[in-house]
C-alpha cells in the first residue's frame, strides 16, 4: 500500500498520522508545497499580536518527528503540479531543486486547503499589502510591523479580519476595518454581530461597513493609499486582505474530479472524490450541512482534522460498517474572540435559513454566565433557531463574555444529536455558583423557545418590530420596566406600566391595546413574559418582544 | 384553583412562579418554615468565605417581589405540621404567633428539601458544631468565625464539605477535613477525586480519609475536642458537619404517601406522588437515573428548579401531551471548585456501574483545555464511561483547571441525547486557540473510546495494572517515553524503549513481551497508543495503559 497525501497541514497531517497508526507497513508520502508541515495556521494572528511569543510554537509537529515517529516520507517544498489518475501518479515539483518527477500511488488524499481571495483591485499586489495563510505570510507581516508600521487597514470583517484588527490594535497601530457588507461577521445574524462591532469601536478600531475598496496605491511619500468607492480614502502603512478564502481546486479540476457548485471538491461520507482511489479533505472540499443539507465549503480546523482521519481510515481498508467513522457533514461551529468579547455560531444562521426558505422560529435570551449573586457574572446573548413543527434545534449563536464558548459547545452537541428545544428545557448541566445557574442559559433558551411552541408566550422579534415602525405601522407598545428604566431610553411611542402594577392598571393596558395585539417589553424578556401572560389571561392580545429592550437596541 | 406549596426555596419557589404564569386567577399559598423564601443555598459557602460580600445577595427573590409580582400568598415562618389528605388540608403552625390553623388545597406541592445528616456522635449538638442548610446556619457560623475561630474541623469530604474546607482556609483558619471513606468526593471515581485531595493538601488543609469521628467534647479551656476511632484527636474552634443530607419525608410518610427505598418521596414523570393531587419536588424526592434507571435522591439545585416547573405545569391542568414538559430523570450532573481545581461528574460513575453490575468500558485522556501553542493552556483529566456493545455514553468525569465545566456540560448533553462515543469523535465544537483545540478533549475521549471498541487499541486501566502488581503478578512493562521522562519516575519493573526507537528495537520488545501481553505506557496515553499499534502490527500482543503514567500516579 502506497498512500500519497498532498498538503501537510491540518487534514493532511491528521490523515498521515492516522494512516500510520492503522498500517505500519504502508509507504506514506506527504507532499507539502511550503517549507512547513503541520503548522498551526489558526495561531497566526496570536503570534503576530505577540500573545504567542515563539514562532516555533506554531510548528505543531516538527518535520523530524513526523519522519521518526510516524515514518512518513514527508517532503516540504514539494508542489504537486498535476494528477495523472489513469497512471495513478502525481507530478511533483521539487521547489528547492527546480526538478520535476512522478510519484505513483495506490491511494491519494488531497488536502490542498484554500487560498485567500483577492479583492481584484489595482494595487492588491503591492508590497505592504498582505494576505495571511501561512508562516511565510506571517513573517512578511511581522517584518512590516517591526519596520515601524503605525497605521493599518484591514479589508474584510470576517473571523480572520477581526482577529487581525484586534492583533494590530493590540500592537498599538491605528486600525481601520473596511467591510463590503452592512455588518461585520456575516456568518452571524446582525444582532449577534453588533456587540462585536461595538467592542471594536470602543477599543478605537475604525469600522467602515457597507464600503468597498476600489484601489490601493503606493504614495511617493511612503504610506499606502486605500481608496473607496464613495471617494473616501485612508492612508496605511500595512494593508491586510482578509475577505475570505477559495478552495484550491485546480489539481482536482485539472484531473477531472467532480466539483460542487461552491467550487469545493465533491466527496462522499468517506471523503472519497469521484475517483474511488482519490480522497479529498479540509478547506478544499464541500460538505453538506448537518442541519440544512446544503453543500458548502467550510474552512475550519476541526472538520479538516476529522476528515483527515476519516479519509485515512477508509484508504487503509477499514471496512465500510457502522463502527467505521465517517464524516457526517459540517455544523459550521465557529468562534472568535475580539478583545473582551466572544461571539460564535453552530448550525444554521437565520440568514441562511431565510435564504433556503426553511421554516424556523427564534428565541433570544440575555442571561448572566453564572449565578448573578456570585461576583463576576458576565452577560451574554444567546439565540437559538428551531423548527416550528418539531422544536428541533437548527442553530445557535451567542455573544458576550465568559461562558459563551461553553453554551455554544453544549448546543453544538444538541444539534448533532438532533435534539429539540424541549430537550434544552430539561438539560441537566453543571451548577455551582462559579460555573452556572440552577437555570442555565441553555435551559432559559429552552424555556422561551418551548413556551413559544406551546403557545404560552407569543412573541415578536426586534427585527419585525423595527420593520413595522419603519413602515409607519407601529403597534401599541407597552414598556413594563420601572419608570427609571423607561426614562433611560425606550422604544418610541411606548407607554410605561411597570409589571408589578399591571394588574391594577389592566384597564389602561386594555385601552392601549385597542384592536391590535399589544407589544410588551422589559429589559431582557423575563418581566415581559410575565406581563404577556397576565395580559393574555385578561383577554388582551399581546406579544412579548423577544430579548426585550436589549435586543431592540441591536436591531 | 387553590395551590398550596410547602417549602419556598428552589423547587417550591420555581413552582409558585410557574403556577402564576400559567394561571392568573389561581390562589397560590407558599408556606415556608424559615424566615426566608427563595434564597440561594448554593451560595452559602461563598458568602461565608467572603467572596459574596452582601448577605442580601443571597435572597434571590425578595418576599415583597414574590407577593407583588407573582401575587403569591407567601408566608414565611409557617411550618406545615401534617397533611390531611382526606380533607385536602394542611395543618400549619404560625411560628411567629405560636398558633396553628388548617389550609385547604386543590393541589399541593411538597418541596420540603433535605436535612443535613448528623453523625450520631456525642457532642454533635454542642455550640460551635454546625450544619449548613440555610441563612440562619450561615449566620451562626459567621458569628463563630467573627468571634475569632482559628482552627476548624470539617466532617465529610463531599461537595459541601470541600466547599466549606476551602472557605475556612480562605478565611485563614487551620482546617482539618475528616472523611470516613478512603477518598474525598465519593460521588467521583478515586482517580478523579485524587487531584482534588492533592489540591487541598497543597493549600495546607489536613486531610484525614478512612477516619471516623466518635465524639465531640467541649474542653473547659475553650476549644472543641474532636476524637476519632483510632484515638487520634484534634482541637477546633468550630466544627462543620457536612456528611450528606437526608430527604425530609416526615410529612409525606405521616400522610401515607409512598416512599422509595432511598427514603425519598416517590413521584411520576409529572412529579405526582401516590396521591393524584399531591406533587413533590426537589431534595425530598427520589428520581430515576437517566442512565441506569436506578432510583435515588439527587439533592441538586438544577433538578429541583425544573421539577418545580414540571409539577406546577401539571397541577395547573396542562394537558398530558408530548409538548408538556415532564421530568425525565436525573443525570446527577455536579461540579465543585476547590481552590484552583474544578472537578465534576455527569451520569453514572464507575463505582455506581460496578455496584449495579452494568457492563462498561472507560477511556481516560489528559488533554490541555485549549491549543497547547496558545499561552495559558491548563491540563485536565477527562474520563468517559460507555456501553461496550453500543458505545452509548453512560457517564463522564473530569478534573483540572479551566474548561472542565465546559466538557462536562457537553458530555451531559450527549448523555441526555443517548449519544455514543462515535458521536464524540465527530463532535464539531468551537475552535479558536483561546477556547479549544482542533481536536477538542471531547473528540480525544471519543477517539480513544471508539478505538477501544474497534479493537484498534486494547488497553488496561491503571486500577487493573495496580491490582496485578499488588497481587504479585506483574505483566511485562514497556515505558515508551524518553529516557529523561523514564528517569523522573516510572512503574516498577518497566523497561524503557522510546517510541521513536521502537521499530528499530522491536526484537527487544518481543523478547520482553514473552508469553503475556506487554503493557505499554507513555505520559498520557498518546505515544502509548502509537506504540501499541506498532507492537500489534509486529505480532506482539500489547495493551496501552489508559491515561498513561499520569493515570498510574493516581491509582
Interface residues (C-beta under 8 A of the other chain):
Chain A: X10 X20 X21 X22 X23 X24 X25 X40 X42 X43 X46 X51 X52 X53 X57 X58 X60 X65 X68 X69 X70 X71 X159 X163 X300 X301 X302 X303 X304 X305 X306 X309 X323 X325 X327 X328 X330 X331 X332 X333 X334 X335 X336 X337 X342 X344 X346 X371 X373 X374 X375 X405 X406 X408 X409 X410 X412 X413 X414 X416 X417 X418 X419 X422 X423 X425 X426 X427 X428 X429 X430 X431 X432 X433 X434 X435 X436 X438 X439 X440 X442 X443 X447 X450 X453 X454 X456 X499 X500 X503 X527 X529 X530 X533 X534 X537 X538
Chain B: X10 X20 X21 X22 X23 X24 X25 X40 X42 X43 X46 X51 X52 X53 X57 X58 X60 X65 X68 X69 X70 X71 X159 X163 X300 X301 X302 X303 X304 X305 X306 X309 X323 X325 X327 X328 X330 X331 X332 X333 X334 X335 X336 X337 X342 X344 X346 X371 X373 X374 X375 X405 X406 X408 X409 X410 X412 X413 X414 X416 X417 X418 X419 X422 X423 X425 X426 X427 X428 X429 X430 X431 X432 X433 X434 X435 X436 X438 X439 X440 X442 X443 X447 X450 X453 X454 X456 X499 X500 X503 X527 X529 X530 X533 X534 X537 X538
